[in-house]
């Protein structure tokens, strides 16, 4: 074996060690040295994790030392110390084969190190707490050797706290370099619940007041100020798509937000990240900071993370746990550990302070509600009216003119111009609010509707005369373009409603009924018109009767149309 030692400098300046891995000198500083070389200052690729975050008197705790499969370590030294102290605590069980226990600070089995020929990216050892005495919070401290010139010291695990009750298992422990470990995921999402919301913790969920312990479709986050007043325990859970995240903002818009992300990392494991967004750019990863008791889970397509931190909330112009912020919650896909643009976002209706437990309701800015309402009115009511008048009511009020034009034509043009105007206003409102491209099908469909709607009246103004031999080309293209716009608009409305109604789907169901109601009457009108054409227009009475039936059907249609429209507008308003 190459000259490979793990040494702890205390009073003796001389580096001493054996190829067997047995360290001779004391373990006071737990510091690795080789031939006088200095340790690496970059974050260690190797981590120290525990399978639980609390322990009881005399309980065995599994400790894992691990790194990337492509980067094994050839030596290590591990001990347990009291938090805020250099004093070793507990003892390690005698491992088999790849490791040996050490006697340090006159405490037998107080540390563990590698043996000769060790070369692995993973090893597990067992630590046992003191059977008696003043039990305190514990951390595991390690040194890792990659090769004869590359090594790391003072790689810390998460804090292991003492409890008199049953030890709670943890799937993710914080490492010394601010990342989370890839230990097996064992915590159930059902352990996060809405219990004590508004009593001891601030909660924010979609649907409002849902309980993640009961419903797998519940998007939920909570923040609970601990008794010390200097730390906060956060929880978040929701349906898995790649990641979920919550943030704190001074307004209800994305940008300049303090964010925590729970998502799949590049190793295929769930971890926690701290991010900060500046303006409308992609959030940037920042140091996780003093975060501990990290627990993660991915079970039954539900992703969950909980953790405790002393890092204060900090956004432009505001900082501290006692300040009030808007709560934001988003979810979306990830790729190789990188979060992608979110698919759903929820924002609290009011500002809240973590120090004042309340239950917040999710809300949407009024400008978003106005955008959706205008598009709904335009393409499910006024646009439909314009198309039905042009197709079925040309002979109604025959001979009646307005501005030297047939009445049906004036009504058609008027309501269609109103439809285009509403579309333009809705388009401007949403882009003025977001100032960005949100991704997904909804904005694509919306832009196509806007473009085709804008050119439809322009092309109509440039049409040839009724008697022109190419008039049929305009009639056909005008009709087909209207059908395409209508279809795209319906798709945009469905995808838009899905963005604000991703839980119980009530709005989507009402919209489905709305569309079915419209389709039913189109079919009835087409069938009636087809039978009328078969009979021909032999008499004025027959034609008049046909027009009355068309008018009656359209009138009945619009009674139902208004009912569906009002239901959807109210639903949007209360979201």
N, C-alpha and C positions, 0 to 999 in steps of 0.2 A: 504494500500500500504506500502511496506517496506520503510525503511528510504532511500529515493532516492532524491538526490539534484543535481542540476547543479549550480555551483558557480563560480564566477569570482573574483579572488583575486586582489584587488587594494590596498587601504589603510587599509582596515579592515582585520585583520587576522582571524576573527571569521567566521566560516562556517555557513551560514544561508540559509534556504530555506523552501519551503512548499511542501506538497505532491501534490498540484495542479500543480506544475511545475513552478510556477511564481518565477523568480529569483529576489531577493531583491536588491543586491548590483550592482555595476557598471559592464559594459561589456568590460572594457578596454583590458583585457587579454584573454577573452573568454576561460577560463580554468576550467575544471570540477574537483571537489574534493568531496570525500565522507569520512567523519570521519577522515580526515588527510591522506588518502591513496594516493599513487602516481599513475599517469596515466600509461597506458600500453606504452611500447616502441616499441613493434612489430607493423608492418603495420596494419592499421585499416581494418577490413573486411567491413566496412561501407564507402560509398563514397558520395560525393556531386557533382551533375552534373547540367548543365543547358541545355535547349533545343535549345539554340542559342549561338553563340560566339561573337556577337556584339549587341549593343543596341543603341537606340536613346533617346533623351530627352523625359521624361515622359512615356516611353514605359514600359509595363508589361513584366516581365521575369519569366518564370516558373522555379522553383528550386526544384530539386528532391533529397531527402535523401533516400538512399536505401542500402540494404545489402543482403546476401544470404537468401533465403526463410527459410532455416533451422536455421538461427541465427538472430532472431529479436532483436531490441534494445528497451529498456524500457524508455529511456529518451534522449533528445537532446537539444541543444541550437545552434542557427544559427544567424549570422549577416553578413552584407556586409561591406567590408572595401576598402579603396583606396589601390592600390598596392603600397607597400613600406611605408605604413602608418598604424596607429592603428585607424584612424578616421572612424567612421561608416558613411555610405552614404546611401541615399535613405530610403525607408520605406517599410514595409511588409503590405500586405492587411490582414485584420482580417480574420483568417481562421475559419472554422467551426468544432467544436467538439474536435478534437484531439490535437489542438495547440492553443496557445495564443500569442499575440504580447506583447512586453515588451518596457518599456521606459528606455533607457540606455544612459548615457552621456547627459542627459537632452534632448534627441531626442526621441519624441514619435514614437512608432512602429518601432524602429531601430533594433529590434531583435525579434526572435520568438522561443518559447520553447514548450515542451510537456505539456499536461494536465494530470490530475489524471487518472490512469488506462491505460495509453498508453502502448501498446505492439505490435509492428509491424515491418516489415522489409522494409516498404516503406511509405513515406509521401511526398506530393507535396505542396509547398507553393508558393505564388506569391510576387515578389519584384518589386517595381516601382522606377525608377531612379528619380533623382532630376529634378524638372521642370525647374530649371535655375541654374546658377552658373558655376564654373570651373569644367567641366566634365573630369574625368580621368578614367584610367583602373581600373576595380573592380574585387575583388575576394570574394567568399563566404567562410566563416570560420565557422566550426562546431565542437561541442563536442558531443560524443555519449556515452551513458551508456548502457551496456549490462545487468549487474546485480549489486548488491550492492557492489561488490568489483572489478568489471572489467569495465574500461571506457577508452576512448581515447579523446585527445584534439588536437586542431589545425589541423583538417582534412580540407584540402583546395580543392577548386574547381579549374577548369581552369580559366585563365584570361579572363574576359569579357571586350572587348574593345569598345570604343565609336565611333560611326559613324554618319555622318550627313545624310547618305542614308538609304536605306531599310536594316533592320537587316537581316543578313544571318543566316540561321538555321544550326545547327551542330548536327551531330548524335553521336559524341563521344567526351566527354570532359575529360581532364586529371584530375586524382584525385591526392590527396596528396601523395599516396603511389606509384605513378609511373605507374599505370595501367590505362586502359581506361574503361569508363562506359558502361553499357549495355543498354543505352537509345535506343529508336526506331530509325531505320535507315531511314533517310529522304533525304539525299543528292543524287542527281542523278549523275551517272557516266558521263553524258553528260556535267557536269560542269567542268570536266577536259578535256582540249583540247590542241592541238599543237599550238594554237595561241601564238605568240611572242617567239616561239622557235628560238634560235639563235640571238634574239634581247635583251630580258631581262632575259632569262633562258636557261640553258643547258638542252637538251632533248636527250633521248635515247629510241628507239622504235624498235619493230619487228612486221610487216615488216617495213623496213626503211621508215621514213617520213609518217607513218600512223597517222591518227587523231582519238583518242579514242572517240571524240564526234560524229564521223561519222560511224566508224567501231567497232562493238562489239568484233571482233577478234583481236584487236590491243593491244599488250603489250606495255605499255608506262610508262616512269617515267621522271620527270623533277625536276630541282633544281634551285631555284631563290634566289640570294643573295639580302637581303633586304637593304634598304637605309642606315641603321646604320652600315652595314658591319660586324655585329657580330651575325646575325641570318640568317637562310636559310629556305625557304619554300619548302618542298618536296611534290611531288604528284606521285602516282603510281596507275595504273589500268590495268586490264586484265581479260580474261575469267576465271571464277571461277572453281577451282578444290579443293580448301581447303585453299590455301594461295598463295600470290605472295610476292616477296621480291627483293630488290635491295641492292647492296653492292659496296664498293670501295676497290680496290685491287692495289697492286704494280705490279702485273703481270696478265696474262690472265688465271691463274689457280686458282681453288678453294683452299682456305686455307689462314689463316692470313688476314681476310677481316672484315671490319666494315659494319654491315648489319642492315637494318630495314625491318621488316616483317609486312605485312598486311594480317591477316588471322582470321579464325574462332577460338574463344577461347572455353574453356571447358563449358561455359554457353550458347553456341550456338549463340554468338554475335561476330561481327567483331571488332577487336582491333588492336592496334599497339604494336609491341615489338622491342626492341633494342637487337641485338645479336653480338657476336664476335666469329669468327672461328679461331681455332688454329690448324695448320697442316691440316690433313685430317679427323679430328674428327668432331662429330656433333657440330654445333654452340651452344655456351652457352649463355643463357639469361643474359644480364647485365642491370643495372638500366637505366630506360628510360631517366632520367636526366631532364634537363630543356626543356621540350617539351610542347607546348600549341597549341591552335586552332586546335585540332585534329578533323577531320571529316572523317567518314567512311560510306560505302554504300555497299549493296549487292542487286542489282536490275537486273532483266532480265539476270541472270547468269553472271553478271559482278561485280567483286569486286573492290572497290576503297578505297584509304586512302589518306588523305592529312594532313599535320601538319607543324608546325614551330618549330625550335629548335635552341638553341644557343650552343648546344654540337658540338665541332669541330670534324672533321673526324680524326681518329687516327688509324694508322696501324703501323706495325713494321718499324721503321726507318723514318716514314713520318707522319706528322700531319698538320692540318690547312686547311682552305678553299681555300687558294691561291695555294696549291700544286696540282699537276696533278695526276690523278688516272685513272685506267681502271674502267669502269662502268660495273657491272654485273647485270643481271636480271634473276630470276629463278621463276618457279611456280611448284606446286605439291600438293599432298593431305595432309590432317592433320587428326589426330585422337585424340579426347578428348583434343583439344587445343595444341597438340604437332605436330610440323611440321614433315613430313616424307621426305624421300629422293626425291629430285625434279625430275620431269619428263622432263622438258625443261629448258635449260639454254642458255642465250645469253650474249655475251661479246663484248664490244666496240673494234673497230679495233685500236684505238689510245687512249692515255691518254688525259684526259681533266681536266681542273680546273673549279670549280663552279663559280669562280670570273670572268671567261671569257666565256660568253654565246656562245655556238655553238650547232649544231645539229650533233649528232654522229650516225654513222652507226654500226649496229650489225655486228660482224664478228666472224669467227672461226679460231683457231690456224691452221697453215699450216699442222701440224702433224695430226690433225683430218681429214683435207681434203685429205691428203695422204692416211690415213687409208681407208677412204671411196672409194677413187679412185682405190686403189689396189684391194679391195674386189669386186668392180664393174667389173673391167677388168678381174679378175680371174674367176668369176662365171657367167658372162653374155657373155663373148667373148672367152677367151682361153679354159675355161672348156667346154663350149658348142662345140667349134671346136673339141676338143679331143673326146667327146662323139659321135659327128656326124660322124667323120672319122671312128671310130671303128664299128659303127652300119651300115653305108650306103656305105662306100667307100673301103671296103676290096678288092673288085675285080678291083678297079682302079689301073693302072700301075701294073697289075698282072705279076708276074715273076721278077719285079724290086726289088732289095734288096739293103740294106745299112747296113754295119756292120753285114753281114750275116743274116739280118732280113728283113722281108717284109717291103716295104716302108710305108704302112699304119700304121704298128705297131710302126715304129720308130717315125712317126709323132705323133701318139697317145700318146706314152710314153713321148715324148719331151714336148708337150704342157700341158700334165697333170702334169708333174713334175714342169713346170713353174707355173701352177695354184697353186699347193701346196706350192711352194716357196713364191709366192705372198701372199698367205693366212697367212703363218707363219710370214712374215715381217709385214703385216698389224696388226696381232695379237700382236706382240711385240711392235709396235709403239703405239698402243692405250693404252696398259697397262703401258708402260713407261711414257706416258703422264698423265694418270689419277691416277695411283698408288692406285687405289681403285676399288670397285665394284659399278657400277653406278645404279644398280637396273633396273627393267623392263624386257621386253622380249628380247630386243636387245642383251645384253651381254650373255644371256643364249643360244640363237640361235647361236651366234658367237662362243661360246666355243664348242658347239656340232659340228659345222662345222669344227672347228680346230681339234678336237679329231678324228672324222671320216676321215677327209682328211689325217691326219698324218698316220693312220693305213692302208688306202687303198693301197698305193704303197708297203708297207711292206708285206701285205698279198699277193699282186700280185707277189712279188718276190719269195714267198714260195709256189706258186701254183704247182700242179702236172702237168705231161706232157699231151700233147694234146690227146694222145691215152689212157690215164688212165681211168679206168671204173668209177672213181668218179669225173672226170673232170667237169661234168655237175653241181656239187655242187659249185665249184668255179665260174663257169660262171654265175650261178644264183645269188649267193651272191654278186659277184662283180658288177653285173648289178643293183641289188636292192640297194646296198649301195650307188652307184653313184646317183641313183634317189633320195634317201633320202637326201644325201648331197646337191644335187641341190635344192631340195625343201626347206631345212633348210636355205640354202644360200640366196635364193630369199626372204624368210621371214625376214632374218637378214637385207638384203638390204632395204626392204620396211620399217621396223621399224627404221633403221638408217636414212633413208631419212626423215622420219616423225619427227625425232628429230631436224633436221636442216631446215625443210620446213613445219612448223606447221601452217603457215598462209594461203597463197593462194593455196598451194598444187600443184604448177606447177611441181616440180620434181617428185612427186608421180604420177601425171598424165602421164608424159613422161615414167616413169618406168612401168606403167600399159600398155602403148602402146608397150614398149620394150618386155614385157613378152607376150603380145598377138601376136606380130609379130613372136616370136620364136615358140609359140604354133601352130600358123597357118602352119608354114613350117614343123614342126614335123608331123602334121596331113597329110599334102600333101605327105611327104616322106613315111609315113607308108602306106597310100592308094596306092601309086605307087608301093611300094615293094610288097604289098599284091597282086596286079594285076599281077606283074611280076612272082610271085611264082605260081599263077594259070596257067599261060602260060607255066611255066617250062623253062628250059634252053636248048631247043632243038637245037638251032643254036648259033654259036658264034656271029652272027649279032644281034640276039635278046638280048643277054646278054650285048653286047657292047652298044646297044642303051639304055638299062636300066641304065647302069652306066653313060652314058652321061647325061641322064635326071636327075639322082641323083646329078651329079656334077653341072649341070646348076642350079638346085633348091638350092643347098647349096651355090653356088656362089652368086645367087640373094639374098639369106638370109643374107649373110655376108655383102653385100652392105648396106642393111637396118640396120643390126646390128651395123656397124661402125657409121652410121648416128645417131642412138639412143645413142650410147656410147659417141660420141663427145658432143651431146647435154647435156647429164647428167654430163659429166666431166666439161663442161663450167659452167653449173648451180651450181655445187659444188664449183667451183673455185671462183665464184663471190659472194658466200654467206659469 
